[in-house]
Each structure stands twice: as C-alpha cells, then as structure tokens.
Amino acid sequence: MQKGEKRKAEILQTASALFAQKGYRKTTLNDIIGAVGCSKGSFYHHFDSKLQVLEAIAEQHIHSDWVAYAADTPAPGIARLNRLLYYACPFRPGEEEHLAAQLALGMQQEGAVISAHIRGARKAGFFPALVAVLEELKQAGLAHYHNACLPELLWDTHAAFLEAMMQESCRLVLSGGTPGSRLVEMLRAARFQWERLIDLPYGSVVIVPAEEMLRVLGTACTRVQAEEEQLRFDAGYAAPCQQLGKPV
C-alpha cells in the first residue's frame, strides 16, 4: 500500500472509530486529524469534509456487505433473492453503529446528501446481482415478468421503502419513541411488492425478520436519542458559561 493510500485508510479507520464512540455530530475534524496525527493539509488532500469521510466509510461498509453476500450465496431459487435483500438491508444485526450515524445525520440538512450517496452505492453494488438472480428465478419458472425494466423499477421502489423506513426512524428519535408496528407494516409492504410484481408465492420473500429489524432500530434510535440529549446539555451549559466569560 502506497503512503497516500495508507494515510487515507488511517483517516477512515480513525473516523469510523470516533463516530462509533462519540457520534457523528460530536466528532469534529480536529478530533479526526488529532487522532490520526496528520496535518489539515494531509486530510484535505484526501477528503473535502467530514461528510465526505462518512460517505467513504459507507461505501466501504456496503462493499463489505456485498462480499459477505457473495461468500454466503445459497443454492439458486427464492432463498438466493432473500439473502441478497438481507445483505443489502441497513436494518440487520451488526448495522447498529452505521445506522445510528445515518439517523443522526438524517435530522440535518446534510441527511439528503448522504442518503442519496448510500442509495447509489448500494445500487451499484447489489443491482447487477439482483438482475442475475431474477433471471435465474424466471428461467426456473419461479418468477414471472415480461417487462425488461421491471428489475430496476423493483430495486428503486425497494430503495424508496428503505428510505421511508429511515425517515420514520428519524421521527421516532425526535419524538422519543421506539420502533413498533408502523415499521413492521412498512416492511410487510416492501415484501408484498416483491411477491406481487414478479408473481412469487405469498410469504416467500423475507427481507429481514421483523424482530431483528426492531432490535437493531431500537438500539440505533436509543443511541441517537442519547447523543441528542448530550448535545442539548452541552449547548445549555455553554450558553451561561459564555455569558460569564468562562471557557467552554
């Protein structure tokens, strides 16, 4: 690995650890630069902003998801479609830290930027495999569709479902609520879409078990709620100290 590539990898690894420890919003560029031990010039040689760092981390994570799927591909059939949807799902066990970062950012103006970036990266990684899986199902007589545009329509609509579920989770964070029946109903709607549009048997598509999804989202929401409370506390503490002329 060349020196520049090594430095970039160090920045990503360090930032990922800091985001997990402190939360995305509380982690500053100075935190990342100080922990890496590099200059600002070195940082800006690789990244334009903290948001761009998060985008690169998300890309790495999605690539890891793809590698995990490729290593765990079951025999052809509906089971293969289910595994693909599972590994492409952001609400499965092991996703808590990344999900918390996305939820925290989803409540800010930058949220739309990272959401679009992640959506594009996930499609680039998984969609070609989806086309192959659907063609296998079609050739086996398990799926039925004639419009060549349908796989992409299915994927894009599925991505919209995932984004809507992310927005619902952000609403829960802001309201202090916990994941519940509405998210389960949204998951059922996403499953029903796959089954109806390519004529699969009812109940055959399993994107992620509902109980797993609720546990993961519950952990992520609780974490972001705690971060929001700490940010409000810090802001409330800073105001009177600034009025008194004390350093904060």
C-alpha positions as a printed NumPy array, in Angstrom:
array([[  0.   ,   0.   ,   0.   ],
       [  1.412,   3.386,  -1.017],
       [  1.895,   6.156,   1.542],
       [ -1.097,   8.202,   0.337],
       [ -3.395,   5.179,   0.332],
       [ -2.194,   4.224,   3.805],
       [ -2.96 ,   7.7  ,   5.146],
       [ -6.436,   7.639,   3.597],
       [ -7.116,   4.252,   5.17 ],
       [ -5.921,   5.57 ,   8.555],
       [ -8.298,   8.53 ,   8.323],
       [-11.236,   6.285,   7.506],
       [-10.429,   3.777,  10.245],
       [ -9.928,   6.503,  12.848],
       [-13.04 ,   8.439,  11.838],
       [-15.136,   5.285,  11.928],
       [-13.97 ,   4.555,  15.483],
       [-14.634,   8.151,  16.59 ],
       [-18.108,   8.18 ,  15.033],
       [-18.883,   4.962,  16.92 ],
       [-17.503,   6.32 ,  20.191],
       [-18.711,   9.939,  20.171],
       [-21.37 ,  10.043,  17.482],
       [-21.093,  11.716,  14.083],
       [-22.262,  15.166,  15.165],
       [-19.979,  15.419,  18.203],
       [-16.917,  14.282,  16.259],
       [-15.066,  17.231,  14.763],
       [-12.499,  17.402,  12.007],
       [ -9.923,  18.368,  14.628],
       [-10.808,  15.193,  16.546],
       [-10.109,  13.097,  13.466],
       [ -6.938,  14.951,  12.495],
       [ -5.599,  14.842,  16.054],
       [ -6.279,  11.127,  16.458],
       [ -4.671,  10.307,  13.106],
       [ -1.715,  12.594,  13.804],
       [ -1.732,  14.25 ,  10.408],
       [ -1.904,  17.86 ,   9.232],
       [ -5.02 ,  19.564,   7.924],
       [ -3.343,  19.72 ,   4.539],
       [ -2.885,  15.955,   4.562],
       [ -6.535,  15.452,   5.494],
       [ -7.819,  17.803,   2.774],
       [ -5.616,  16.054,   0.233],
       [ -7.916,  13.037,   0.623],
       [-11.271,  14.476,   1.753],
       [-13.123,  17.751,   1.428],
       [-15.21 ,  17.406,   4.581],
       [-16.323,  15.198,   7.456],
       [-19.395,  14.303,   5.386],
       [-17.189,  13.003,   2.586],
       [-15.402,  10.817,   5.123],
       [-18.736,   9.339,   6.188],
       [-19.634,   8.732,   2.535],
       [-16.367,   6.832,   2.028],
       [-16.983,   4.786,   5.19 ],
       [-20.479,   3.952,   3.919],
       [-19.03 ,   2.828,   0.581],
       [-16.554,   0.556,   2.379],
       [-19.333,  -0.862,   4.502],
       [-21.589,  -1.564,   1.519],
       [-18.682,  -3.273,  -0.247],
       [-18.191,  -5.454,   2.847],
       [-21.902,  -6.299,   2.754],
       [-21.539,  -7.339,  -0.88 ],
       [-18.501,  -9.518,  -0.108],
       [-20.422, -11.169,   2.736],
       [-23.349, -11.874,   0.415],
       [-21.075, -13.29 ,  -2.291],
       [-19.493, -15.634,   0.277],
       [-22.884, -16.74 ,   1.641],
       [-24.897, -17.235,  -1.533],
       [-27.248, -20.228,  -1.137],
       [-28.484, -22.512,  -3.891],
       [-30.448, -20.866,  -6.72 ],
       [-34.061, -20.015,  -6.003],
       [-36.028, -17.656,  -3.81 ],
       [-33.535, -18.257,  -0.979],
       [-30.868, -16.505,  -3.057],
       [-33.122, -13.481,  -3.564],
       [-33.811, -13.367,   0.169],
       [-30.094, -13.449,   1.012],
       [-29.386, -10.624,  -1.419],
       [-32.142,  -8.458,   0.066],
       [-30.923,  -9.304,   3.572],
       [-27.315,  -8.268,   2.979],
       [-28.472,  -5.105,   1.201],
       [-30.711,  -4.184,   4.148],
       [-29.451,  -1.486,   6.571],
       [-31.647,  -2.797,   9.429],
       [-29.987,  -6.13 ,  10.154],
       [-27.808,  -7.105,  13.164],
       [-24.324,  -5.594,  13.007],
       [-25.568,  -2.381,  11.39 ],
       [-26.307,  -0.502,  14.622],
       [-23.343,   1.908,  14.526],
       [-23.719,   2.793,  10.845],
       [-27.461,   3.111,  11.228],
       [-27.074,   5.453,  14.199],
       [-24.758,   7.709,  12.182],
       [-27.254,   7.83 ,   9.313],
       [-30.156,   8.579,  11.658],
       [-28.229,  11.384,  13.368],
       [-27.395,  12.924,  10.014],
       [-30.891,  12.298,   8.682],
       [-32.184,  15.003,  11.007],
       [-29.804,  17.561,   9.471],
       [-29.692,  19.241,   6.072],
       [-26.774,  17.012,   5.085],
       [-29.004,  13.96 ,   5.518],
       [-30.34 ,  14.062,   1.954],
       [-26.786,  14.107,   0.597],
       [-25.605,  11.033,   2.486],
       [-28.885,   9.202,   1.788],
       [-28.509,   9.73 ,  -1.965],
       [-24.858,   8.658,  -1.831],
       [-25.637,   5.477,   0.089],
       [-28.569,   4.687,  -2.196],
       [-26.313,   4.996,  -5.246],
       [-23.513,   2.919,  -3.725],
       [-25.898,   0.16 ,  -2.66 ],
       [-27.444,   0.005,  -6.128],
       [-24.041,  -0.086,  -7.817],
       [-23.018,  -2.986,  -5.587],
       [-26.135,  -5.138,  -5.472],
       [-28.293,  -4.366,  -8.502],
       [-26.265,  -6.32 , -11.116],
       [-26.52 ,  -9.386,  -8.876],
       [-30.26 ,  -8.825,  -8.483],
       [-30.73 ,  -8.863, -12.263],
       [-28.937, -12.217, -12.427],
       [-30.962, -13.664,  -9.535],
       [-34.28 , -12.585, -11.072],
       [-33.274, -14.063, -14.413],
       [-32.497, -17.371, -12.653],
       [-35.918, -17.311, -10.999],
       [-37.568, -16.537, -14.316],
       [-35.765, -19.347, -16.147],
       [-36.728, -21.755, -13.359],
       [-40.374, -20.758, -13.69 ],
       [-40.445, -19.319, -10.164],
       [-40.796, -15.655, -11.172],
       [-42.909, -14.235, -13.981],
       [-42.43 , -10.866, -15.662],
       [-42.048,  -9.667, -19.236],
       [-41.016,  -6.029, -18.927],
       [-37.219,  -5.702, -19.011],
       [-37.442,  -2.509, -16.95 ],
       [-39.137,  -4.266, -14.037],
       [-35.982,  -5.313, -12.093],
       [-34.75 ,  -1.719, -11.923],
       [-38.215,  -0.462, -11.02 ],
       [-38.385,  -3.055,  -8.258],
       [-34.983,  -2.091,  -6.889],
       [-35.635,   1.649,  -6.97 ],
       [-39.011,   1.229,  -5.292],
       [-37.424,  -1.013,  -2.669],
       [-34.785,   1.658,  -2.041],
       [-37.599,   4.176,  -1.545],
       [-39.163,   1.836,   1.021],
       [-35.875,   1.641,   2.928],
       [-35.538,   5.413,   2.862],
       [-39.111,   5.858,   4.114],
       [-38.327,   3.489,   6.98 ],
       [-35.221,   5.541,   7.769],
       [-37.324,   8.716,   7.856],
       [-39.829,   7.049,  10.174],
       [-36.94 ,   6.092,  12.449],
       [-35.739,   9.716,  12.479],
       [-39.24 ,  10.757,  13.511],
       [-39.096,   8.273,  16.381],
       [-35.761,   9.682,  17.52 ],
       [-37.164,  13.223,  17.581],
       [-40.341,  12.171,  19.387],
       [-38.56 ,   9.944,  21.88 ],
       [-40.499,   6.916,  20.631],
       [-39.383,   3.37 ,  19.938],
       [-39.679,   1.273,  16.755],
       [-43.007,  -0.517,  16.524],
       [-45.926,  -1.675,  14.408],
       [-45.733,   1.036,  11.739],
       [-42.229,  -0.036,  10.73 ],
       [-43.33 ,  -3.671,  10.675],
       [-46.21 ,  -2.753,   8.361],
       [-43.813,  -0.894,   6.072],
       [-41.583,  -3.982,   5.971],
       [-44.592,  -6.127,   5.062],
       [-45.484,  -3.722,   2.263],
       [-41.948,  -3.997,   0.866],
       [-42.166,  -7.802,   0.937],
       [-45.584,  -7.764,  -0.717],
       [-44.248,  -5.59 ,  -3.514],
       [-41.588,  -8.156,  -4.463],
       [-44.044, -11.033,  -4.341],
       [-46.78 ,  -9.395,  -6.388],
       [-44.729,  -7.718,  -9.095],
       [-42.783, -10.835, -10.071],
       [-45.517, -13.316,  -9.094],
       [-43.732, -15.105,  -6.258],
       [-45.662, -17.196,  -3.706],
       [-47.24 , -15.238,  -0.852],
       [-44.927, -15.105,   2.166],
       [-41.885, -16.352,   0.245],
       [-39.881, -13.104,   0.406],
       [-38.109, -12.359,   3.695],
       [-36.075,  -9.145,   3.598],
       [-35.169,  -9.235,   7.291],
       [-37.031, -10.834,  10.208],
       [-39.21 ,  -8.162,  11.841],
       [-37.913,  -8.909,  15.347],
       [-34.311,  -8.472,  14.193],
       [-35.162,  -5.192,  12.488],
       [-36.885,  -3.816,  15.597],
       [-33.956,  -4.761,  17.853],
       [-31.424,  -3.115,  15.552],
       [-33.511,   0.037,  15.082],
       [-34.24 ,   0.188,  18.81 ],
       [-30.528,   0.138,  19.617],
       [-29.722,   2.759,  16.968],
       [-32.602,   5.053,  17.994],
       [-31.671,   4.84 ,  21.681],
       [-28.099,   5.733,  20.861],
       [-29.047,   8.759,  18.752],
       [-31.547,   9.943,  21.375],
       [-28.755,   9.838,  23.973],
       [-26.461,  11.791,  21.644],
       [-29.187,  14.405,  21.068],
       [-29.711,  14.793,  24.82 ],
       [-25.973,  15.259,  25.336],
       [-25.806,  17.85 ,  22.556],
       [-28.686,  19.78 ,  24.129],
       [-26.996,  19.573,  27.525],
       [-23.7  ,  20.807,  26.108],
       [-25.443,  23.694,  24.334],
       [-27.324,  24.633,  27.507],
       [-24.128,  24.525,  29.544],
       [-22.13 ,  26.544,  27.011],
       [-24.556,  29.491,  26.885],
       [-24.296,  30.605,  30.547],
       [-20.554,  29.96 ,  30.58 ],
       [-20.09 ,  32.207,  27.557],
       [-22.135,  34.896,  29.253],
       [-19.839,  34.671,  32.276],
       [-16.763,  34.743,  30.075],
       [-15.689,  31.223,  31.054],
       [-14.022,  28.926,  28.545],
       [-16.175,  26.04 ,  27.308]])
